[in-house]
Amino acid sequence: MTDGKTTLSDLKDLAQAVPAMAAATAPAEPKRDGLGRSQATGRRKNAVARVWVKPGSGKIMVNGKPAERYFARGVLRMLITQPFLVADRYNQFDVMCTVTGGGLSGQAGAVRHGISRALVNYEPGLRKILKASGFLTRDSRVVERKKYGHAKARRSFQFSKR
């Protein structure tokens, strides 16, 4: 490049350099704090979960309680362990999370989303498996707002002719 002008030969040089740069980039580095944990945030409906994952025996703590006590329904407990089962890492990680907002179902979905993202931060090779299973996608469905002139979001008031 001379005088700030780009020539066709410069673009050919650039085209040859780009594949070399792509080959040189390594897979993503694990993101861990000083204690060897990976942190991530999961969301579902109005619930937000902050999740920390570290190697351990499979203990899951939610807001200071064991997951068995916090999520009493078996379906919700199954929901939060799905990322470990899909990634073939069951009982290999301890999870500590704080969750706020929403109901129990939304909170369980937020914890699952947070666990999935934290696992990817800890072990980037799991991204492909978890992404294919749909655990890294934030479920954007939320409750529809109530409109004026309606009893609920869509329900109208009962019509009276007389």
C-alpha positions in Angstrom: 0.0 0.0 0.0 1.5 3.3 -1.1 0.0 6.8 -0.7 -3.0 5.4 1.1 -4.5 3.8 -2.0 -5.6 0.1 -2.1 -4.6 -1.9 -5.1 -5.8 -5.2 -6.4 -2.6 -6.9 -5.4 -3.1 -5.6 -1.8 -6.5 -7.2 -1.7 -5.1 -10.5 -3.0 -2.5 -10.3 -0.2 -5.3 -9.7 2.3 -7.3 -12.7 1.0 -4.3 -15.0 1.5 -3.7 -13.6 5.0 -7.3 -14.2 6.3 -7.3 -18.0 6.1 -3.9 -18.0 7.9 -5.3 -15.8 10.7 -8.4 -18.0 11.0 -6.3 -21.1 11.4 -4.1 -19.4 14.0 -7.0 -18.6 16.3 -7.4 -21.2 19.0 -10.8 -22.3 20.5 -12.2 -20.1 23.2 -10.4 -20.0 26.5 -12.2 -21.2 29.6 -13.4 -18.3 31.8 -12.7 -19.1 35.5 -12.3 -16.9 38.6 -9.6 -17.3 41.3 -11.5 -20.1 43.0 -11.8 -22.2 39.8 -15.4 -21.4 39.3 -17.3 -20.2 36.1 -20.1 -17.8 36.4 -23.1 -17.1 34.1 -26.5 -15.5 34.2 -29.7 -17.3 33.0 -33.1 -15.8 32.3 -36.6 -17.2 31.8 -39.9 -15.2 31.9 -39.3 -12.7 34.8 -36.8 -14.9 36.6 -33.0 -14.2 36.7 -30.5 -16.7 38.0 -26.8 -16.1 38.7 -25.0 -19.4 38.6 -21.5 -20.5 39.7 -20.2 -23.9 38.5 -17.1 -25.7 39.9 -15.8 -29.3 39.9 -17.3 -31.3 42.7 -19.7 -34.1 43.6 -22.9 -32.9 41.9 -24.3 -30.8 44.8 -26.8 -28.1 43.6 -27.6 -25.2 46.0 -30.3 -22.7 45.1 -30.6 -19.6 47.3 -28.8 -21.4 50.1 -31.1 -24.5 50.0 -30.5 -27.8 48.4 -32.2 -28.1 45.0 -34.4 -30.9 46.3 -35.9 -28.6 48.9 -36.1 -25.5 46.7 -37.6 -27.2 43.7 -40.0 -29.7 45.3 -41.5 -30.9 42.0 -39.5 -33.6 40.3 -40.1 -32.0 36.9 -38.3 -28.9 38.0 -35.4 -30.9 39.4 -35.2 -32.8 36.2 -35.2 -29.5 34.2 -32.1 -28.1 36.0 -30.1 -31.3 35.6 -30.7 -31.6 31.8 -27.5 -29.7 30.8 -25.3 -32.1 32.8 -27.0 -35.2 31.3 -26.7 -33.9 27.8 -23.0 -33.0 28.3 -22.3 -36.3 30.0 -21.1 -34.4 33.1 -23.7 -35.6 35.7 -22.4 -35.4 39.3 -19.1 -33.9 38.2 -19.9 -30.2 39.1 -21.2 -28.4 42.1 -23.6 -25.6 41.4 -24.4 -22.6 43.6 -27.0 -20.1 42.3 -29.1 -17.2 43.4 -32.4 -16.8 41.6 -35.0 -14.0 41.9 -38.3 -13.0 40.2 -41.0 -15.0 38.6 -42.4 -18.3 39.8 -40.8 -21.7 40.4 -41.2 -22.8 36.8 -39.5 -19.7 35.4 -36.8 -19.9 38.0 -36.0 -23.5 37.1 -35.8 -22.5 33.5 -33.5 -19.6 34.4 -31.2 -21.9 36.5 -31.0 -24.4 33.5 -30.1 -21.5 31.2 -27.5 -20.3 33.6 -26.0 -23.7 34.2 -25.7 -24.3 30.5 -23.9 -20.9 30.0 -21.6 -21.5 33.0 -20.7 -25.0 31.7 -19.7 -23.4 28.3 -17.6 -20.8 30.2 -15.9 -23.6 32.1 -15.5 -26.0 29.2 -15.9 -24.3 25.8 -15.9 -27.6 24.0 -19.4 -28.3 25.3 -20.9 -25.4 23.4 -21.8 -27.4 20.3 -23.7 -30.1 22.3 -25.6 -27.6 24.5 -26.4 -25.4 21.6 -27.8 -28.3 19.6 -30.0 -29.2 22.5 -31.4 -25.7 22.7 -30.1 -24.9 26.3 -28.1 -21.8 25.3 -31.1 -20.1 23.7 -33.0 -17.7 26.0 -36.7 -18.5 25.9 -38.1 -15.1 25.1 -41.8 -15.9 25.9 -43.2 -13.6 28.6 -46.7 -12.9 29.8 -48.7 -10.6 27.6 -49.7 -7.3 29.1 -53.2 -6.3 29.9 -54.9 -3.9 27.5 -57.3 -1.2 28.5 -60.9 -1.9 27.7 -60.3 -5.6 28.3 -60.7 -7.8 31.3 -57.3 -9.5 30.8 -54.7 -9.5 28.0 -57.2 -10.6 25.4 -60.4 -11.4 27.2 -63.1 -8.8 26.8 -65.8 -7.8 29.2 -69.1 -9.7 28.9 -71.3 -8.1 26.3 -74.8 -7.1 27.5 -77.4 -6.2 24.9 -79.9 -5.0 27.5 
